[in-house]
Amino acid sequence: MELGYEKPLYVLAFDHRGSFQKKFFGVTGAPTAEETARIADAKRVIFEGLLHALEEGVPREAAGALVDEQFGAEIARTASSQGLTFAMPVEKSGQDEFDYEYGEDFGAHIESFNPTFTKVLVRYNPEGDVGMNERQAARLKRLGDWLHERDRKFLFELLVPAEPHQLEAVGGDAQKYDTDVRPSLMKGAIASLQAAGVEPDIWKIEGIDRRGDCEAISEQARSGGRDKVACVVLGRGADDAAVDHWLRQGRGVPGYIGFAIGRTIWWDPLKAFVDGALGREETAKQVAANYRRFIDVYQKG
């Protein structure tokens, strides 16, 4: 199949699992059936926000959802039945090293839901633990090969956490690391993964403060004849101003096609809903409004 994806893509991401159940519901460990139902219903409210946004004019062909199987199986099946673009994760939640959530059964789970994109979240610093990087790359190559042999698309969320020596080099300043150090490491991580045979169709990229760095990262993603491979901006749970800035840096850069934003869109209204301070319909409408606002920011630059 042809590598890449070229259409605009605005993903409302709510595939959070361990952090979601703990921070919203105070649940640690395996949730009970009752707790699972409550968590799933909260995610349903986010999805209802996406449906509101579609009713309000967000282009159906560009909208997308990112939802997990654990708490969002019903949502995924609804999205599939309605012909909506959606992605599902295959990584085990909350781990530093990538591995499959369902082990050797990962393929059966993907085929059961038939998502538009299969997504991974990976922490990969090219100057980090060599053995871990090699193990991750091998698992990711296997997944990517499996997907592409079956004409399925691969969405790769790349996180590059600072190694101690990298943070020390900027005096422990996390913001300086993000602005001055992380972009080149991200480019290096993409190159390293490509050299290991890992071939995503879309790279989900942490916010970049400078347009030139967005251009360099996109050029790396599209290097070596990967002309249709795309990048989308992720939100990192940051405030509106930060996410607005990252969207504006990426907008119009060849290869950038949109975003995948989660907590920045739904955290506040959903927290109010879970706490009983906001009704279901109003919560969904606020999620829709926040989602539409970021689309406007990205489109208008």
N, C-alpha and C positions, 0 to 999 in steps of 0.2 A: 504494500500500500504506500501511497505518497505521504511522506512525513510532513507534519505541520498542520496549521489551522489558520485561516485567514479572515474569518468573519468577526465583526465586533462581538465582544463577550463581556457581559456585566453579571458577575456571579455574586449572589447573596449566600455567604458561607455560614453554615451552622452545623458543621460536622464535629464540633467539640464534644468530648465525651467525659473523660475523667475530671477535667477542670470544670466542666459545665455542671456535673452532678454535685461536685463538692462546693463550688462557690455559690451556686444558686439554691441548692437544696440541702447542703450540709451532709451529703451522703458520702461516706468513705467506704471503700471496699465494694463488693458486689451489691447492687441495689435489690431490694425486694420487688416482687411483682407490682405492689402498690406504688412504690417509689418510681419504678420504671414507667408506669402508666402516667404519673404526674410529670415526669421529665419529658416523656414523649408528647404529652399534651402541650407543654410549653413550647416545644419545637414546632408543633403544629401551628401555633399562633404566629411564629416567624414566617412559616410557609404561607399562611393566610395573608400576611403582609405582602409577600411576593405576588400573590394572586390579585390583591388590591392594586398593586402597581401596574400589573398587566391591564387591568380594567381601566386604569387611569391613563393609559397610552404608552407605557414602556413597550418598545418593540419586542414582540414575542420571540423573534428569531435571534435577538441579542441577549435576552434575559436567561439566567441560569440559576440553579440551586446547587449547593454543595451540602450533602446531608449523609449522615452515617447510618449503617444498618442497625446498630444496637438500639438506638432510640428513634430512628427515623425510617424504619422499613416501610411503614404504611405510607409515609410521605413520598418515598422513592417510587413506590408502586403507583401512587396517584400521579406523580409527575410523568412516569412512563406511559400510563394510560391516556394522559392528556397530550402526549407528544411534546412535553417540555424538555428543554436541555437541562441535564443534571449530571452531577459528578458524585462519586462515592469514594471514600478512602479505603485503602487496604492495609495501612500501617497499624501496628499495635499502638494504642494511645499511651502518651506520657513516657516514652522511652527515649534515651539518648541515642541508642543505636537502632536503626531501622530493622524491623522484621515484620513478617506477615501477621495480621490479626488472627487469621484462621489457618495458619500454617500451610500445610500441603493442599488444603481445600480452597485456597484463594481463588482458583479458577472457577470452581463450582459456584461460589458466592457471586462473582462477577457475572457469570452467565445467568444466574437466577434473576438478577435485577436489571441487567442489560443497560448500564449507565452510558451516557454519551461519552463521558470521560472517566477513566480510573485514575484516582489521585493518590499520591504519596506525599507525606511530609517527612523531610530528611534533614538532619543536622549534619553538615559536612563542611569541615574546615580543612582546606588543602594542606595546612601546616599542622593539623591535628594528629591524632593517633593513627599511625600508618595501618596497623592491623585492622582496626575498626573500619577505616575508610575502604580498605580492600574487601572486607566482608560485606559491607553495605553495597559497594559497587557491583559485586557479584550477584547479590540478591536482586538488585535493581535492574541489572542487565537481563536476568532471567525473566523478570516481570515484563519489561519492555518488549523483549523478544516474543513472549507469549501473547501479549496484546496485539502487536503488529502482525503476527502470523494469522490473527483472527480479525484483522481490519478494525481494531479497536484503538481509541485515542488515549494517550498517556499525558496526564497533567502532573507536573513535578513542582512541589513547593520546597524551595531551597532556603534553609536557614543556615547562617554562618555565625555561630556563637564564637565570641572571642576566646582565644587561648590565653592563658595567664601571661605569657611573655608579650603577646600583642597588646593586651590591656595595659601592662606595665610600661610599654613603650610610649603610651600616650598619657602617662601619669594617672592611670586609673579612670580617665574621663570616658565614660561610655558613649557620650554624644560625639566626642572627637573620633572614637573608634568607628562609629556608624558613618560619619561623614567622610573621614580621611583614609580609613584603612579597609573597612568592610567591602566597598565596591570592587577594589582590585582583587580581594580574596574571593568574591563571588564570581568574578570573571575566571579566576584560576580554578575554582571549584567546578564550574561548568566545563572548562577545557579538560580537566582531569577526568570527570565523569564521561565526557564524550570519548576520550581516549580509551576508557574502559569499556566502551560499547553501549553506554546508557544513552538512549535517544528519545527524550520526551518530544511530544508534539507542542506542548506549551510549558514554559517555565513560569512559575508563580514567584515573583521577585519581591523581596522586602523593599520597603520604601527607600528611594535614593534621592539625596538632596540636590544633586547637580545633574543637569540634563546631559552633559558630556559623559557622565558615568553611565547613564541609561543607554546612551548610544553605544558605548564600548561593550556593555553587557549584551545588548541586542546583537551587535556585530559578532560577538563570540557565539551566541546561541545559533546564529545563522551561518556560521563559518563552514567551510568545506562542502559547499553545495546544499546546505540545509536552508534553502532560500525561503521556505514557507513556515519555518518554526517561529512560534510567537512567544511574546512575554505579556504577562498581566501583572498589575500592581496589587500587592496584598496590604492589608491595613494595620496589622500588628496590634490591634486594639488601641491604637493611638487616638488622640483627640481629633476633632474635625479639622482644625487648622493644619495639623501635621499631615493628615491624609490628603487634604486639598492640595497641599504643596507637592506631595509625591505624585499625585495624579497629574498635576500640571507639568511636572518635569518629564513624565513619560508620554504624555499626549503628543501625538504627531511624530514621535520617534519611529522610524521604520522598524516594523516588527512588533511594536506595542499595539495591542488590540483592545485593552480594557482593564478590568480589575476583578479581584476576588476579595471582597470585604465582608467581615463578619461582625465582631463585637462592637465596632464603632457605630454600626447601623442599629443593632438591636439591643445592646446591653441595657441602656437606661430604661427604655419603655418596657422591656421584658422584666427587669427587676421590679418595676412598679407593679406590673401584672402579678408576678409571683407573690409580692408582698401584699396584694389586695388593694393597692392604691389606684389601679387603673383597670378599666373593664377590657374585656377581650377585643371587642370591635375597635375601640379607641387605640389599643395597643397595636393591633394589626395596621391600623391607618398610620400611626406614627412610624412604624417600621417601613411602610411603603413610602412615606414622605422622605425619610432619611435616605432610603435607597435611591429614590428618584433624584434627590439633591446631588448625590455623588455622580450619578450619570450625567446630570447637567454640568457639573464641574469638569468632568472628563471631556465631554463633548465640546464645551465652550473654551476650555483652556484658561 
